[in-house]
Amino acid sequence: MPNNIKRKYTRRKSPTETTEATAPVKVTVKHKRSKSKNKLKIIPLGGLHEIGKNMTLFQYGNDIIIVDCGMSFPSDELLGVDLVIPDMSFLESNREHIRGMVLTHGHEDHIGAIPFALQKMDIPIYGTRLTLGILGRKLEEHDLPFEPQLNTVNAGETVELGCFSVEFIHTTHSIADAVALCIDTPVGKILHTGDFKVDYTPIDSAPIDLSRIAALGNEGVLMLMSDSTNADRPGFTESEKLVGQTFRNMFGQAKGRIIVASFASNVHRMQQVIDSAESLGRKLCVCGRSMENVLNVATELGYITIKPDTLVDLSMISNIPDDKLVILTTGSQGEPMSALTRISLGQHKKVTLKPDDTVIISANPIPGNERMVINVINSLVSGGCTVKYNAEEDIHVSGHARQEELKLMLALTKPRYFMPVHGEIKHLTAHAKLAESLGIPKENIQILKNGLILELREDLCQVNGNVQSGNVFVDGTGVGDVGKSVIEDRRRLSEDGLISVAITIDGATGQMIAGPEIVSRGFIYEKEAGNTMDYLRDVVLDACDNVNYSRRDPNLYRSAIRDAISGRIYEMCKRRPMIVCIVMEL
């Protein structure tokens, strides 16, 4: 363990066990504030005006620390793109100043881009046991140029990183081992909540550490940066235990197999599925590689308990009676290649739908995924099974705080300045209005965009400049080599199709000696395809006849053919297919 981690305690035997030796002792860490006029810079690279891709930098002088490094899934218009990660150009150019990366929890939108960051930068990473356990499995799938520096930190401990002291504070969320971060800087304390909700009855019996948060408020919080995902929803977020009660009722009523789709990282939801299955004497199998990985990590670390004879291999399910089986699977967001989607389409190798199956989709669609989820539900219903997916069924609760919990966080911390984070503009704005209703002056509330630089000290909070930011697309093994022009080409291909024209010319005289050969892909006109192609050949011949080949430049033919065909096609059907011209010289 690095010597920059302070207040180290003996590791607990289980995440819910607390003894006198392991209970965190609250210690106030006093720092002398800098008398210079240097400012703390807060630079978000992702997570603002969007859901996902969370990443924020804190810079003071020559010291930089990073909070989270997440990814997001591509929207429908990003054709062929697998993942979207933050633009880290600013970090790469300042890598010698990076003192470390601290993680709030193990969700993909907070750790998913770390493998790509570590391809270019050797950064020490600090997080809780489950967070690093999930991250470690993820990093094994990538060929990194060096051994990653993963340092385990328990809630209640503090990490010294350059001029920063970062205290880890236990919170509750839809994944175990989530923390808030108190970042003690030369200008004051910054409290970053991470993703959180106030759950008084969490599955692991470890509620959010409100007493420490309140103590920080009494010590003085210069700025609060708080989760805004549910800032437009009134009331309180329900406890995760509510879902467990619903599971027990639904499991008891099911006649055949039970298939539960959930987020792979929701360890508490996974535990409740296991508990409900064991209470009814059902076996459990896991379907989906990410779900298997998280279950293995969480079980090894003691965050999930399961009887040895409960878990069965997917290849053995044909030997188990339908009324004695639960299948836990990925695909709650309708992802095209997920296990649930393949099951719904009859394309899964080991799981085939049966009429008595009960499918429970225990998640709400992430904005943008609604259509994919509906398609999966329709396919499941067409297969004759019973599908439970309505939020009114209490089969899912959010992991994010609603308005009353957000107001509690603001009231306890009493920050001088406030910055809503983690959300689209409607969420950030709603959260800002909540803060203003609790007495924080409007001029002390900052709604930022990714890339802007917020300068902060006790008497100052203002935006001053920006750094390069934006989206980097991951396409297969390529990172950043797919840009907007490629996406636009793909969009045009998907909407208007492709026409390719090939001709062969005499390199000396420029005379056409073969062609034109015209091929169409995705360009309609099926009923008149023959006449259309004959017409386009005449257009190409006319265009080539008018080329002056005195400069011996084949590009003259390419330009002439492209301009002629593009104009005629637009006259015919008001469409602009992609046109590829191939000119071969002999």
Stockholm file with secondary structure:
# STOCKHOLM 1.0

chainA/1-586         MPNNIKRKYTRRKSPTETTEATAPVKVTVKHKRSKSKNKLKIIPLGGLHEIGKNMTLFQYGNDIIIVDCGMSFPSDELLGVDLVIPDMSFLESNREHIRGMVLTHGHEDHIGAIPFALQKMDIPIYGTRLTLGILGRKLEEHDLPFEPQLNTVNAGETVELGCFSVEFIHTTHSIADAVALCIDTPVGKILHTGDFKVDYTPIDSAPIDLSRIAALGNEGVLMLMSDSTNADRPGFTESEKLVGQTFRNMFGQAKGRIIVASFASNVHRMQQVIDSAESLGRKLCVCGRSMENVLNVATELGYITIKPDTLVDLSMISNIPDDKLVILTTGSQGEPMSALTRISLGQHKKVTLKPDDTVIISANPIPGNERMVINVINSLVSGGCTVKYNAEEDIHVSGHARQEELKLMLALTKPRYFMPVHGEIKHLTAHAKLAESLGIPKENIQILKNGLILELREDLCQVNGNVQSGNVFVDGTGVGDVGKSVIEDRRRLSEDGLISVAITIDGATGQMIAGPEIVSRGFIYEKEAGNTMDYLRDVVLDACDNVNYSRRDPNLYRSAIRDAISGRIYEMCKRRPMIVCIVMEL
#=GR chainA/1-586 SS CCTTEESCCCCCSSTTCCCTTTSCCCCCCCCCCCCSCCCEEEEEEESBSBSSCCEEEEEETTEEEEECCCCBCCCTTSTTCCEEEECCHHHHHTGGGEEEEECSCCCHHHHTTHHHHTTTCCCCEEECHHHHHHHHHHHHTSCCSSCCCEEECCTTCEEEETTEEEEEEECBCSSTTCEEEEEEETTEEEEECCSCBCCSSCTTSCCCCHHHHHHHHHHCCSEEEEECTTTTSCSCCCCTHHHHHHHHHHHHHCSSCEEEECCTTCHHHHHHHHHHHHHTTCEEEEESHHHHHHHHHHHHTTSCCCCTTTBCCGGGGGGSCGGGEEEEESCTTCCTTSHHHHHHTTCCSSCCCCTTCEEEECSCCCTTCHHHHHHHHHHHHHTTCEEECCGGGCCCCCSSCCHHHHHHHHHHHCCSEEEEESBCHHHHHHHHHHHHHTTCCGGGBCCCCTTEEEEEETTEEEEEEECCCCEEEEETTEESCCCHHHHHHHHHHHHHCEEEEEEEECTTTCCEEEEEEEEEESCCCCTTHHHHHHHHHHHHHHHHHTCCGGGCCTHHHHHHHHHHHHHHHHHHHSCCCEEEEEEEEC
#=GC SS_cons         CCTTEESCCCCCSSTTCCCTTTSCCCCCCCCCCCCSCCCEEEEEEESBSBSSCCEEEEEETTEEEEECCCCBCCCTTSTTCCEEEECCHHHHHTGGGEEEEECSCCCHHHHTTHHHHTTTCCCCEEECHHHHHHHHHHHHTSCCSSCCCEEECCTTCEEEETTEEEEEEECBCSSTTCEEEEEEETTEEEEECCSCBCCSSCTTSCCCCHHHHHHHHHHCCSEEEEECTTTTSCSCCCCTHHHHHHHHHHHHHCSSCEEEECCTTCHHHHHHHHHHHHHTTCEEEEESHHHHHHHHHHHHTTSCCCCTTTBCCGGGGGGSCGGGEEEEESCTTCCTTSHHHHHHTTCCSSCCCCTTCEEEECSCCCTTCHHHHHHHHHHHHHTTCEEECCGGGCCCCCSSCCHHHHHHHHHHHCCSEEEEESBCHHHHHHHHHHHHHTTCCGGGBCCCCTTEEEEEETTEEEEEEECCCCEEEEETTEESCCCHHHHHHHHHHHHHCEEEEEEEECTTTCCEEEEEEEEEESCCCCTTHHHHHHHHHHHHHHHHHTCCGGGCCTHHHHHHHHHHHHHHHHHHHSCCCEEEEEEEEC
//
